[in-house]
Structures are given as structure tokens and as C-alpha cells.
Amino acid sequence: MQELENNGPILMVLSEVYAKAMEAELRALGAVASEALLVGGIEGIPGIRRVASDAGLRPALGGTLTSLNVRMAASWLQHCEDSRLTSETTSSAWYEWASAVPKPEQLNRQPMTDVQVIAFIRHEMGTQPGVSRTRLLRILRDSGRACEQSRFASLFKRTMGDQ
């Protein structure tokens, strides 16, 4: 870790699972780093500025929750007004932006059984031949119904084969 001490700012983007697995290394880094930022993670580490994951920012930053920490880090970098990763100026600019973003996104979709999802896929493919799986999932969700993405992909493949 000491080789990182004088090599400039350090930006880390970690999920809770990775941060927990790297806890000892993160604590060692916090003891020697002059400027370190952790986006995501699981808890604050002395010597490292942490920006906790905030699902409420997903609508403003786009994409899925899976890649939210990366988009949060990119947004943080855009707010580095004084070119310092962990300065109070940067932190204030980012938190001011983040607090002004409309949130949270409330999803009250109705869960569906596998039979219902398969019936939906068959019906939509009959009325919109060639529509993509991704587009079908968006149509389903926009109609107020719920299905997790990987489950939908599996049911789509089972229903449509390898088309």
C-alpha cells in the first residue's frame, strides 16, 4: 500500500461485497493515502472519503442499479471544480447537485407468475413480430407489471427458443 501513498489521488468504485472482501486493504490504504475516494462500498473508512450508493440518483444518472456506482463516480468527477478529487469544494458541488435531483423512484409493479410472463411474451410477439427481448421487458414494466431482468430473459428464451 505504501507505493500508493505518493502517487496522486485514488478513485475506487466498489460494491458492498467487494468492499467487505477488501476491508483490510482499504483500512491500510486509508492510513497512507493522501487523497482517496470510495464510491459505493459498505462503510466509512478513516482516511478515505466515501460516497455511499444512492439508488435515488438512478433516474438522473440513467442505466441500471448494477452500474450505478460507476455513473456516480463519473458524476463526481464532473463536479471536481478545483481539480481535487476529495476537496470540500468538489464534495459540496456534488452533494448540492445530488440533493437537488428528484428522487426516489417508486415502483409499485405487480409481480407475475412464470405462466403470466410467458403468456405476455407470446401475446406481444404475436402482435409485434421481431420485437427485441429488451423492448418487451420495457413494455411489460411500463404496463405496471414486474419481472426481474434475468428471469424475463430465461422465460423469453424458453418461450421463443434461440431466435
C-alpha positions in Angstrom: 0.0 0.0 0.0 2.8 2.4 0.7 3.6 2.6 -3.1 0.2 4.3 -3.4 0.9 6.9 -0.8 2.6 9.4 -3.1 1.1 8.5 -6.5 -1.7 11.1 -6.5 -5.5 10.7 -6.0 -7.1 7.3 -5.8 -10.6 6.6 -7.0 -12.3 3.3 -6.1 -15.7 2.2 -7.2 -16.7 -0.9 -5.2 -19.9 -2.8 -4.5 -20.7 -3.7 -0.9 -19.5 -7.3 -1.4 -16.1 -6.2 -2.9 -15.6 -3.5 -0.2 -16.2 -6.1 2.5 -13.8 -8.5 0.9 -11.1 -5.7 0.7 -11.7 -4.3 4.2 -8.2 -4.8 5.5 -6.6 -3.4 2.3 -9.0 -0.4 2.4 -8.1 0.3 6.0 -4.4 0.1 5.2 -4.9 2.4 2.2 -6.7 4.9 4.4 -3.8 5.0 6.7 -1.3 6.1 4.0 -3.3 7.7 1.1 -3.2 11.5 0.8 -6.3 11.6 -1.4 -8.7 8.6 -1.7 -12.3 8.4 -2.7 -14.5 5.4 -2.4 -17.8 5.4 -4.3 -20.1 2.7 -3.0 -18.6 0.3 -0.5 -20.2 -0.7 2.7 -18.9 1.7 5.4 -16.7 4.7 6.1 -13.0 4.1 6.3 -10.8 6.5 8.2 -8.6 8.4 5.7 -10.9 7.6 2.7 -13.8 9.9 1.6 -16.8 7.7 0.9 -19.8 8.5 -1.3 -22.5 5.9 -0.4 -24.5 4.4 -3.2 -27.8 6.2 -3.7 -30.5 4.4 -5.7 -32.5 7.7 -5.8 -29.9 9.1 -8.3 -30.6 6.3 -10.8 -33.2 8.3 -12.8 -30.9 11.3 -13.1 -27.8 9.2 -14.0 -29.6 6.6 -16.1 -28.8 2.9 -16.5 -29.4 0.1 -14.1 -28.7 -0.1 -10.4 -26.0 -2.6 -11.1 -23.8 0.0 -12.7 -25.0 3.0 -10.6 -21.7 3.3 -8.6 -19.7 3.8 -11.8 -22.1 6.5 -13.0 -22.0 8.2 -9.6 -18.2 8.2 -9.8 -18.3 9.8 -13.3 -20.7 12.5 -12.0 -18.4 13.1 -9.0 -15.5 13.7 -11.4 -17.6 16.2 -13.4 -18.1 18.1 -10.2 -14.3 18.4 -9.5 -14.3 22.2 -9.9 -10.9 22.7 -8.3 -9.3 19.5 -9.9 -9.1 17.9 -6.4 -10.9 14.6 -6.0 -11.7 14.9 -2.3 -11.7 18.6 -1.7 -14.6 20.3 0.2 -15.3 22.3 -2.9 -15.8 19.1 -5.0 -17.8 17.4 -2.2 -20.1 20.4 -1.8 -20.7 20.8 -5.5 -21.6 17.1 -5.9 -23.8 16.9 -2.8 -25.6 20.1 -3.8 -26.3 18.6 -7.2 -27.3 15.2 -5.7 -29.7 16.8 -3.2 -31.4 18.7 -6.0 -32.1 15.6 -8.1 -35.7 14.4 -7.9 -36.0 11.1 -6.1 -36.8 8.4 -5.1 -38.2 6.4 -7.9 -41.2 4.5 -6.6 -42.0 1.3 -8.4 -45.3 -0.4 -7.5 -45.4 -3.0 -10.2 -47.5 -6.2 -9.9 -45.4 -9.4 -9.7 -46.2 -12.0 -12.3 -46.0 -15.8 -12.4 -43.9 -17.6 -15.0 -47.2 -18.6 -16.7 -48.3 -14.9 -16.9 -44.9 -13.8 -18.2 -44.9 -16.5 -20.9 -48.4 -15.6 -21.9 -47.4 -11.9 -22.2 -44.3 -12.8 -24.3 -46.5 -15.0 -26.7 -49.1 -12.3 -27.0 -46.7 -9.4 -27.7 -44.6 -11.5 -30.1 -47.9 -12.2 -32.0 -48.8 -8.5 -32.2 -45.2 -7.2 -32.7 -43.2 -9.9 -34.5 -39.4 -9.3 -34.2 -39.6 -7.0 -31.2 -36.5 -7.4 -29.0 -36.5 -9.0 -25.6 -35.3 -5.8 -24.0 -38.1 -3.8 -25.6 -40.6 -6.5 -24.4 -39.4 -6.2 -20.9 -39.7 -2.4 -21.1 -43.3 -2.8 -22.4 -44.1 -5.2 -19.6 -42.7 -2.8 -16.9 -44.3 0.3 -18.4 -47.7 -1.5 -18.1 -47.2 -1.7 -14.3 -46.1 -5.3 -14.1 -42.9 -6.7 -12.7 -40.4 -9.3 -13.8 -36.7 -9.4 -12.9 -34.4 -9.0 -16.0 -32.6 -12.3 -15.8 -35.8 -14.2 -15.1 -37.5 -12.5 -18.1 -34.5 -13.4 -20.3 -34.8 -17.0 -19.2 -38.5 -17.2 -19.8 -38.1 -15.4 -23.2 -35.5 -17.9 -24.3 -37.6 -20.8 -23.1 -40.7 -19.4 -24.9 -39.1 -18.3 -28.1 -36.1 -20.7 -28.4 -32.8 -19.3 -29.7 -34.4 -16.9 -32.2 
